[in-house]
Amino acid sequence: RKKSMKWIDLLKLSLDNLRHRKLRTALTLLGVIIGTASIVTMLSIALGQSKAMMDMIDESAELTTINVWSNNDYAMYYDSNQYNQTNQDENLKLNAETIKYFKSIPHVQYVSPVLNLSLHLQQGVYENYVELQGLTVEALEAKDLFIVDGEMPDFTKTGSDIPMLIGRDLANNFWNPNSQNYSPAEVDLINQNSFMTIENYNLSDSNLEKPKKYLIKVAGIMGTEDEYSWTSDLYSAYTEIGHLENFLNMNYRGKAWPGQASTKTGKPMGEIIYNSAIIGTEDIKYTKDILNQLRDQGFSVDSNIEYIDSMRKQSVTQELVLGGIGGIALFVAAIGIANTMMMSVYERTKEIGIFKVLGCDLASIRNMFLTEAALIGLFGGIIGIGLSEIISYILNAFSDNMMMGMGSTKISIIPIWLMIGAVLFAMLIGIIAGVLPARRAMKLSALEAIRNE
C-alpha cells in the first residue's frame, strides 16, 4: 500500500534539501529576490506617481464642480470699427435664463455665473494685468480659499468699490515698465493705495477714451498652507459677482459693459452674457451625469472628475508597463528555479528510487519538489520585499532632498496589499517553475533510479 508523507515531514525534508545545497539555493534565491524587488519597486513608483497626481487634482479644485462655456463662444468680430457679438444658437447663451435652467437640473447644489473683467493694476511705478472673476458667495466658499494675508471680505456689505481677493503670485509679479530689465516686484496691495483701469475692448481705435482710474480695495491675498504648493488660485483674482455688477452699473450708465455686446452707438444690448458658469453638484456621483447632459446639449464643459478618469487610465497603463518590466526579472528567476529543481532531480535519483521502493506515493514525491520550489519563492519574495522597502526609503529620501521640502507626497509607495501580493506571486512562480521537475521525478522508475545511482 502506498504511503503519504505528512506535511510537517515534507516541510522538514524540503528545508533539509535546500540547506544541503547552500550555494545553489542562495544563487536561485538571489534571482527571486531581484525579481521581486524589481516588480515591487516599479509598481511602488507607479503608485506614488498616481497618488501625487490625485493629490494635485484634489488640492486644485472640488470634484463636484463643473465649468460651463457656450460652445459657440459668441463669435466676436469687428464691423465698421464697432465691436459686436453673434451667436448661432440663442439657447446656448450664458444669460440669466440659462443660469436659471442650470439651477433646475436635478442634484445641482448651486450655480454661479462667472463675469470676467480685464484690469490694469498700478501701485507707484509698478503695474500688472489681472483678469478679475466675479463669482457667487457659494462658488467662492466651495473653492476653500486659503488667505495668507488680509482677510476674506464681507460680501454682505454694500459699497461703491470692488472687494478683491488676489493670488499670491499675481501680487508678487508686478513690474516697472520704465525699467529696461524685467524684475518682478512684490507690492503691498492691502496696506497701500493701488489703482486700476479697465481694459475696454468694446471701443475701437477711433473712439478710445482716456481710461478712468479707480481706487481698488484688496481685502486678502490667496495662497496655500504649504508655501511651496501650487494651485490655480495663485494667479487668479476674485470678487463677488453682485459687487462687480453694481460697480459696472454705477460707472457705465447707459453704456455697454466692457466685454459685453453693444449697438453701433455703444448702447447695451439689454442682457448680460456671462463668460462662463460654475455648477456645484450635490455629490461626486452626480457630476459625470450632469456633465454629459450639458455636453449633449451643446455646451463646452469640463470637470476634474474627467481628469481623474483619464489619469486613472494612464496610471493603470503605467503600472502594467512598469510591472511588466519588473516581471521580466521574476520570469528569469523562475527559469533559475526550474533549472535548480531539475538538477536536484538528477542528483537525487537514488533518493527518489528509495522513496518509491519504500512505498511512498507519487503525490508525496511531487509535493516534495513543489514544496522546495515554493519555499524558494517564499523566502526570495520576503527578502525581496525587504530590499524594495530599502530602495523605496532611499528614493523618498532622495526626492525630499531634491525638492527641499516642497511637498509631502512620496515618490514610492508600497502598500500592504502589494507586499502580500508580491510574496504570494513569488511563491506561485516557484510552484509553476517546479511543476516540470516534479513531474520528471514522478516518472522515474524506482529500479532504474537505484541501478543508475
C-alpha positions in Angstrom: 0.0 0.0 0.0 1.3 3.4 -0.9 2.0 5.8 2.0 1.5 9.5 2.0 4.1 11.8 3.7 2.9 14.1 6.4 3.1 17.8 5.6 5.4 18.5 8.6 7.8 15.8 7.5 7.5 17.1 3.9 8.4 20.6 5.1 11.4 19.4 7.2 12.7 17.3 4.3 12.4 20.2 1.8 14.2 22.5 4.2 17.0 20.0 4.7 17.4 19.5 0.9 17.7 23.3 0.4 20.2 23.6 3.3 22.4 20.8 1.9 22.8 22.7 -1.4 23.6 26.1 0.1 25.3 27.8 -2.9 22.8 26.7 -5.5 19.9 27.6 -3.2 21.5 31.0 -2.5 22.0 31.8 -6.2 18.5 30.8 -7.0 17.1 32.8 -4.1 19.1 35.8 -5.4 17.2 35.7 -8.7 13.9 35.6 -6.9 15.0 38.4 -4.6 16.0 40.7 -7.5 12.8 39.8 -9.5 10.5 40.5 -6.5 12.3 43.7 -5.6 12.2 44.9 -9.2 8.5 44.3 -9.7 7.6 45.8 -6.3 9.8 48.9 -6.8 8.4 49.5 -10.2 4.8 49.2 -9.0 5.6 51.4 -6.0 6.9 54.2 -8.2 3.8 53.9 -10.4 1.5 54.0 -7.3 3.5 57.0 -5.9 3.1 59.0 -9.1 -0.6 58.1 -9.3 -1.2 59.3 -5.7 0.8 62.5 -6.5 -1.4 63.3 -9.4 -4.6 62.6 -7.5 -3.4 64.8 -4.6 -2.7 67.6 -7.0 -6.2 67.4 -8.5 -7.8 67.1 -5.1 -5.9 70.3 -3.9 -6.6 72.3 -7.1 -10.4 72.2 -7.0 -13.5 70.4 -5.8 -14.5 67.2 -7.7 -18.2 68.2 -7.5 -17.8 71.3 -9.7 -18.4 71.7 -13.5 -17.2 74.6 -15.6 -19.5 75.6 -18.4 -19.0 77.7 -21.5 -21.1 78.4 -24.6 -19.9 76.0 -27.3 -20.3 78.8 -29.9 -18.2 81.1 -27.7 -20.2 84.1 -29.1 -18.0 84.7 -32.1 -16.5 88.1 -32.0 -15.9 90.3 -35.0 -15.3 94.0 -35.8 -17.8 95.6 -38.1 -17.3 99.3 -39.1 -14.9 99.7 -36.2 -17.7 98.6 -33.8 -17.4 95.6 -31.6 -20.3 93.1 -31.9 -21.1 89.6 -30.8 -23.1 86.9 -32.6 -24.4 83.5 -31.6 -25.8 80.9 -33.9 -27.8 79.2 -31.2 -29.6 81.6 -28.9 -30.4 78.8 -26.5 -26.7 78.4 -25.6 -26.2 81.9 -24.5 -25.0 82.0 -20.9 -27.6 84.6 -19.8 -29.9 84.8 -16.8 -32.4 82.3 -18.4 -29.6 79.7 -18.9 -28.4 80.1 -15.3 -32.0 79.6 -14.2 -32.1 76.4 -16.3 -28.9 75.1 -14.7 -30.4 75.6 -11.3 -33.4 73.4 -12.2 -31.2 70.4 -13.1 -31.7 67.6 -10.5 -28.9 67.2 -8.0 -27.4 70.6 -8.7 -26.5 72.3 -5.4 -25.6 75.8 -6.6 -24.9 77.6 -9.9 -22.6 80.6 -10.2 -22.4 82.8 -13.3 -18.9 84.0 -13.9 -18.3 87.5 -15.2 -14.7 88.5 -16.2 -13.2 92.0 -16.2 -9.8 92.7 -17.6 -7.9 95.1 -15.3 -4.6 97.0 -15.3 -3.4 97.4 -11.8 -0.9 100.1 -10.7 0.9 100.9 -7.4 3.5 103.6 -7.7 5.7 102.8 -10.7 4.8 99.1 -10.7 1.9 97.5 -12.7 0.3 94.2 -13.6 -2.6 92.9 -15.7 -5.3 90.9 -13.9 -8.4 89.0 -15.1 -10.9 89.6 -12.4 -13.6 86.9 -12.0 -16.9 87.7 -10.3 -18.5 84.6 -8.6 -21.3 84.0 -6.2 -20.5 83.5 -2.5 -21.3 79.8 -2.8 -18.8 79.3 -5.5 -16.1 81.2 -3.6 -16.8 79.1 -0.4 -16.6 75.9 -2.5 -13.1 76.8 -3.6 -12.0 76.7 0.1 -9.6 79.6 -0.4 -6.6 80.0 1.9 -5.9 83.6 2.9 -2.2 84.2 3.7 -2.5 88.0 4.2 -5.5 90.2 4.9 -8.9 88.6 5.3 -11.9 87.2 3.4 -14.1 90.2 2.5 -17.6 90.6 3.9 -19.6 90.5 0.7 -22.8 91.3 2.6 -21.7 94.9 2.9 -22.6 97.2 0.0 -20.4 99.9 -1.3 -19.0 101.6 -4.4 -15.8 99.6 -4.5 -15.0 96.0 -5.5 -13.6 94.0 -2.6 -11.0 91.7 -4.2 -9.0 88.6 -3.5 -5.7 88.4 -5.3 -3.5 85.4 -5.8 -0.1 85.4 -4.1 1.9 85.0 -7.4 -0.1 87.9 -9.0 0.8 90.1 -6.1 4.5 89.1 -6.3 4.9 89.7 -10.0 4.4 93.4 -10.6 7.0 95.1 -12.7 8.3 98.5 -13.6 7.5 99.3 -17.3 10.2 102.0 -17.4 12.9 99.6 -16.4 15.0 98.0 -19.2 15.5 94.8 -17.2 12.4 92.9 -16.2 12.5 92.2 -12.5 9.3 91.1 -10.6 8.4 93.2 -7.6 6.4 92.4 -4.6 3.9 95.1 -3.7 1.7 95.6 -0.7 -1.8 95.7 -2.1 -3.6 95.5 1.2 -2.0 98.4 3.2 -1.0 100.7 0.3 -3.2 102.5 -2.2 -3.5 101.0 -5.6 -5.4 101.9 -8.7 -7.0 100.1 -11.6 -8.1 100.9 -15.1 -10.5 98.7 -17.1 -9.4 97.3 -20.4 -12.4 98.1 -22.6 -12.2 96.2 -25.8 -15.7 97.4 -26.9 -14.1 100.7 -28.1 -12.5 101.0 -31.5 -9.2 102.9 -32.0 -11.2 105.9 -33.2 -13.3 106.0 -30.1 -10.6 105.4 -27.5 -11.1 107.4 -24.3 -8.5 108.0 -21.6 -9.2 105.2 -19.2 -10.5 106.2 -15.8 -8.6 105.2 -12.7 -10.4 103.7 -9.8 -9.1 103.2 -6.3 -9.1 99.5 -5.5 -9.5 97.6 -2.3 -7.7 94.3 -2.0 -9.1 92.5 1.1 -6.9 89.4 1.0 -4.1 87.6 -0.6 -4.8 84.0 -1.6 -2.1 81.4 -1.1 -1.5 77.8 0.2 -0.8 76.3 3.7 2.4 74.9 2.3 4.2 77.9 0.7 5.8 75.6 -1.9 2.5 74.1 -3.1 0.7 75.4 -6.2 -2.9 76.0 -7.2 -4.5 77.9 -10.0 -5.8 80.4 -7.4 -2.3 81.8 -7.0 -2.6 83.5 -10.4 -6.3 84.4 -10.0 -8.3 87.3 -8.8 -11.9 87.0 -7.4 -14.7 89.1 -6.2 -18.4 88.6 -5.5 -20.4 89.0 -8.8 -23.1 91.2 -7.2 -20.5 93.8 -6.2 -18.9 93.6 -9.6 -22.3 94.2 -11.4 -23.1 97.1 -9.0 -19.8 98.7 -9.8 -20.3 98.4 -13.6 -23.9 99.7 -13.3 -22.7 102.8 -11.4 -19.8 103.6 -13.8 -21.3 102.6 -17.2 -24.7 104.1 -17.0 -26.3 103.9 -20.5 -23.2 102.2 -21.9 -22.3 98.6 -22.6 -20.1 97.0 -20.1 -16.6 96.0 -21.1 -16.7 92.7 -22.9 -20.5 92.9 -23.5 -22.3 93.2 -26.8 -23.3 96.7 -27.8 -25.1 98.6 -30.5 -23.3 100.8 -33.0 -23.9 103.7 -30.7 -22.3 101.9 -27.8 -25.6 101.2 -26.0 -26.0 97.8 -24.2 -28.0 95.0 -25.9 -30.2 94.6 -22.9 -28.9 91.4 -21.2 -25.8 90.3 -19.5 -23.9 87.5 -21.3 -21.7 85.7 -18.8 -18.2 84.4 -19.7 -18.8 81.1 -18.1 -20.7 79.4 -15.3 -19.8 77.1 -12.4 -22.1 74.3 -11.4 -21.8 72.6 -8.0 -23.3 69.1 -7.7 -24.7 67.5 -4.6 -22.3 64.6 -4.7 -19.4 63.4 -6.9 -21.6 60.5 -8.2 -23.8 63.0 -10.0 -21.0 65.1 -11.5 -20.3 63.0 -14.6 -24.0 62.5 -15.5 -24.7 66.3 -15.3 -21.5 67.0 -17.3 -22.5 64.6 -20.1 -26.1 66.0 -20.1 -24.8 69.6 -20.7 -22.3 68.4 -23.3 -25.0 66.6 -25.2 -27.0 69.9 -25.2 -24.1 71.7 -26.9 -22.2 73.4 -24.0 -18.5 73.2 -23.6 -17.9 71.7 -20.1 -15.0 70.3 -18.1 -14.5 68.9 -14.6 -11.8 67.4 -12.5 -13.7 64.2 -12.5 -12.8 63.7 -16.1 -9.1 64.4 -15.4 -9.2 61.8 -12.7 -10.7 59.2 -15.1 -8.0 60.0 -17.6 -5.3 59.8 -15.1 -6.6 56.5 -13.7 -6.4 55.0 -17.1 -2.8 56.4 -17.5 -1.9 55.0 -14.1 -3.2 51.6 -14.9 -1.2 51.6 -18.2 1.9 52.8 -16.3 1.5 50.2 -13.6 1.2 47.5 -16.3 4.2 48.6 -18.1 6.4 49.0 -15.0 5.1 45.8 -13.5 5.8 44.0 -16.8 9.4 45.3 -16.7 9.8 44.0 -13.1 8.0 40.8 -14.1 10.7 40.0 -16.7 13.3 39.7 -13.8 10.9 37.4 -11.9 10.4 35.3 -15.1 14.2 34.9 -15.4 14.2 33.9 -11.7 11.5 31.3 -12.5 13.9 29.8 -15.1 16.5 29.6 -12.4 14.2 27.8 -10.0 13.2 25.3 -12.7 16.9 24.7 -13.5 17.8 24.2 -9.9 14.9 21.8 -9.3 15.7 19.8 -12.4 19.3 19.5 -11.4 18.1 18.4 -8.0 16.0 15.6 -9.6 19.0 14.3 -11.5 21.2 14.4 -8.4 18.6 12.7 -6.2 17.5 9.8 -8.4 18.6 7.2 -5.8 16.7 9.1 -3.1 13.6 9.2 -5.3 14.0 5.4 -6.1 14.3 4.6 -2.4 11.1 6.6 -1.6 9.3 4.6 -4.3 10.6 1.2 -3.2 9.5 2.0 0.4 6.0 2.7 -0.9 5.9 6.5 -0.8 3.1 7.6 -3.2 3.8 9.7 -6.2 1.8 12.7 -4.8 4.3 12.9 -1.9 7.3 12.9 -4.2 5.7 15.5 -6.4 4.8 17.6 -3.3 8.4 17.4 -2.0 9.8 19.2 -5.1 6.9 21.6 -5.3 7.4 22.5 -1.7 11.1 23.2 -2.2 10.2 25.4 -5.2 7.5 27.2 -3.2 9.9 27.8 -0.3 12.5 29.3 -2.6 9.7 31.6 -3.9 8.6 32.4 -0.4 12.0 33.2 1.1 13.0 35.1 -2.1 9.7 37.1 -2.0 10.1 38.0 1.7 13.7 39.1 1.3 12.8 40.9 -2.0 10.1 42.9 -0.1 12.7 43.9 2.4 15.1 45.0 -0.3 12.3 47.0 -2.1 11.5 48.8 1.2 15.1 49.9 1.5 15.1 51.1 -2.2 11.8 52.9 -1.6 13.2 54.6 1.5 16.2 55.8 -0.4 14.1 57.1 -3.3 11.8 59.0 -1.0 14.7 60.4 1.0 16.5 61.5 -2.2 13.2 63.0 -3.5 12.8 65.0 -0.3 16.3 66.3 -0.5 15.9 67.3 -4.2 12.5 69.0 -3.5 13.8 70.6 -0.3 10.5 70.0 1.5 8.4 71.3 -1.5 5.8 68.6 -0.9 4.9 65.6 1.3 3.9 63.2 -1.4 6.2 60.1 -1.6 7.7 59.1 -4.9 7.5 55.4 -3.9 4.6 53.8 -2.0 4.4 50.2 -1.0 1.0 49.3 0.5 0.4 46.1 2.5 -1.6 44.5 -0.4 1.4 44.9 -2.7 3.7 43.2 -0.1 1.4 40.3 0.4 0.6 40.0 -3.3 4.3 40.0 -4.3 5.2 37.2 -1.8 2.3 35.1 -3.0 3.2 35.8 -6.6 6.8 34.8 -6.0 5.5 31.5 -4.4 3.2 30.9 -7.3 6.1 31.5 -9.8 8.2 29.0 -7.7 5.5 26.3 -7.8 4.9 26.8 -11.5 8.7 26.5 -12.1 8.7 23.3 -10.0 6.0 21.5 -11.9 8.2 20.1 -14.7 10.9 18.8 -12.4 8.3 17.3 -10.1 6.7 15.5 -13.0 10.1 14.3 -14.0 10.7 12.9 -10.5 7.3 11.1 -10.5 8.1 9.4 -13.8 11.4 8.0 -12.7 11.5 4.2 -12.4 12.4 3.0 -8.9 14.7 0.2 -10.1 16.3 2.4 -12.8 16.9 5.1 -10.3 18.6 2.8 -7.8 20.6 0.9 -10.5 21.8 4.2 -12.3 23.0 5.5 -9.0 
